[in-house]
């Protein structure tokens, strides 16, 4: 595992992306945003590399 990968909780993901909670989960459901990984029965997090990769893809391929 790479040392620069961090796990981000939902509030951090929302702050970094500017998405709202319901929008983030709608994008996950539609496959437009990376899904979280399960940390436990009621706990999830996102790989920082997945979130930054999503942001970079938006920059490379802006939506019209």
Short mmCIF file of the C-alpha atoms (twelve columns), coordinates in Angstrom:
data_MODEL
# 
_entry.id   MODEL 
# 
loop_
_atom_site.group_PDB 
_atom_site.id 
_atom_site.type_symbol 
_atom_site.label_atom_id 
_atom_site.label_alt_id 
_atom_site.label_comp_id 
_atom_site.label_asym_id 
_atom_site.label_seq_id 
_atom_site.Cartn_x 
_atom_site.Cartn_y 
_atom_site.Cartn_z 
_atom_site.pdbx_PDB_model_num 
ATOM 1  C CA . UNK A 1  0.000   0.000  0.000   1 
ATOM 2  C CA . UNK A 2  1.243   3.460  -0.846  1 
ATOM 3  C CA . UNK A 3  2.066   5.716  2.084   1 
ATOM 4  C CA . UNK A 4  0.423   8.793  0.542   1 
ATOM 5  C CA . UNK A 5  -3.053  7.223  0.476   1 
ATOM 6  C CA . UNK A 6  -5.291  8.532  3.233   1 
ATOM 7  C CA . UNK A 7  -8.812  7.515  4.108   1 
ATOM 8  C CA . UNK A 8  -11.314 10.346 4.015   1 
ATOM 9  C CA . UNK A 9  -14.586 10.397 5.881   1 
ATOM 10 C CA . UNK A 10 -17.726 11.891 4.343   1 
ATOM 11 C CA . UNK A 11 -17.363 15.432 5.765   1 
ATOM 12 C CA . UNK A 12 -13.844 15.641 4.317   1 
ATOM 13 C CA . UNK A 13 -15.002 14.323 0.930   1 
ATOM 14 C CA . UNK A 14 -17.831 16.853 0.804   1 
ATOM 15 C CA . UNK A 15 -15.495 19.702 1.727   1 
ATOM 16 C CA . UNK A 16 -12.878 18.706 -0.847  1 
ATOM 17 C CA . UNK A 17 -15.342 18.155 -3.702  1 
ATOM 18 C CA . UNK A 18 -17.936 20.794 -2.933  1 
ATOM 19 C CA . UNK A 19 -20.671 18.192 -3.342  1 
ATOM 20 C CA . UNK A 20 -23.636 17.865 -1.016  1 
ATOM 21 C CA . UNK A 21 -24.338 14.591 0.762   1 
ATOM 22 C CA . UNK A 22 -27.303 13.561 -1.386  1 
ATOM 23 C CA . UNK A 23 -25.518 14.575 -4.599  1 
ATOM 24 C CA . UNK A 24 -22.438 12.546 -3.668  1 
ATOM 25 C CA . UNK A 25 -24.502 9.435  -2.965  1 
ATOM 26 C CA . UNK A 26 -26.534 9.924  -6.156  1 
ATOM 27 C CA . UNK A 27 -23.283 10.132 -8.142  1 
ATOM 28 C CA . UNK A 28 -22.008 6.986  -6.416  1 
ATOM 29 C CA . UNK A 29 -25.207 5.163  -7.338  1 
ATOM 30 C CA . UNK A 30 -24.922 6.260  -10.980 1 
ATOM 31 C CA . UNK A 31 -21.221 5.366  -11.150 1 
ATOM 32 C CA . UNK A 32 -20.101 8.973  -11.571 1 
ATOM 33 C CA . UNK A 33 -18.231 9.129  -8.246  1 
ATOM 34 C CA . UNK A 34 -16.007 6.554  -6.521  1 
ATOM 35 C CA . UNK A 35 -17.699 4.296  -4.011  1 
ATOM 36 C CA . UNK A 36 -16.454 4.231  -0.439  1 
ATOM 37 C CA . UNK A 37 -14.765 1.257  1.174   1 
ATOM 38 C CA . UNK A 38 -16.285 -0.386 4.217   1 
ATOM 39 C CA . UNK A 39 -14.387 0.106  7.463   1 
ATOM 40 C CA . UNK A 40 -16.949 -1.662 9.579   1 
ATOM 41 C CA . UNK A 41 -20.664 -2.363 9.849   1 
ATOM 42 C CA . UNK A 42 -21.598 1.340  10.020  1 
ATOM 43 C CA . UNK A 43 -18.448 3.053  8.845   1 
ATOM 44 C CA . UNK A 44 -17.142 3.921  5.378   1 
ATOM 45 C CA . UNK A 45 -14.337 6.041  3.959   1 
ATOM 46 C CA . UNK A 46 -12.956 7.032  0.576   1 
ATOM 47 C CA . UNK A 47 -9.382  6.587  -0.615  1 
ATOM 48 C CA . UNK A 48 -7.887  10.042 -1.073  1 
ATOM 49 C CA . UNK A 49 -6.450  8.906  -4.407  1 
ATOM 50 C CA . UNK A 50 -9.938  7.987  -5.664  1 
ATOM 51 C CA . UNK A 51 -11.298 11.418 -4.735  1 
ATOM 52 C CA . UNK A 52 -8.370  13.334 -6.234  1 
ATOM 53 C CA . UNK A 53 -8.559  11.155 -9.349  1 
ATOM 54 C CA . UNK A 54 -12.227 12.074 -9.730  1 
ATOM 55 C CA . UNK A 55 -11.389 15.779 -9.411  1 
ATOM 56 C CA . UNK A 56 -8.553  15.458 -11.934 1 
ATOM 57 C CA . UNK A 57 -10.884 13.719 -14.401 1 
ATOM 58 C CA . UNK A 58 -13.300 16.658 -14.144 1 
ATOM 59 C CA . UNK A 59 -10.453 19.035 -14.928 1 
ATOM 60 C CA . UNK A 60 -9.279  16.943 -17.907 1 
ATOM 61 C CA . UNK A 61 -12.815 16.425 -19.253 1 
ATOM 62 C CA . UNK A 62 -14.988 19.350 -18.153 1 
ATOM 63 C CA . UNK A 63 -18.730 18.876 -18.406 1 
ATOM 64 C CA . UNK A 64 -20.607 21.257 -20.646 1 
# 
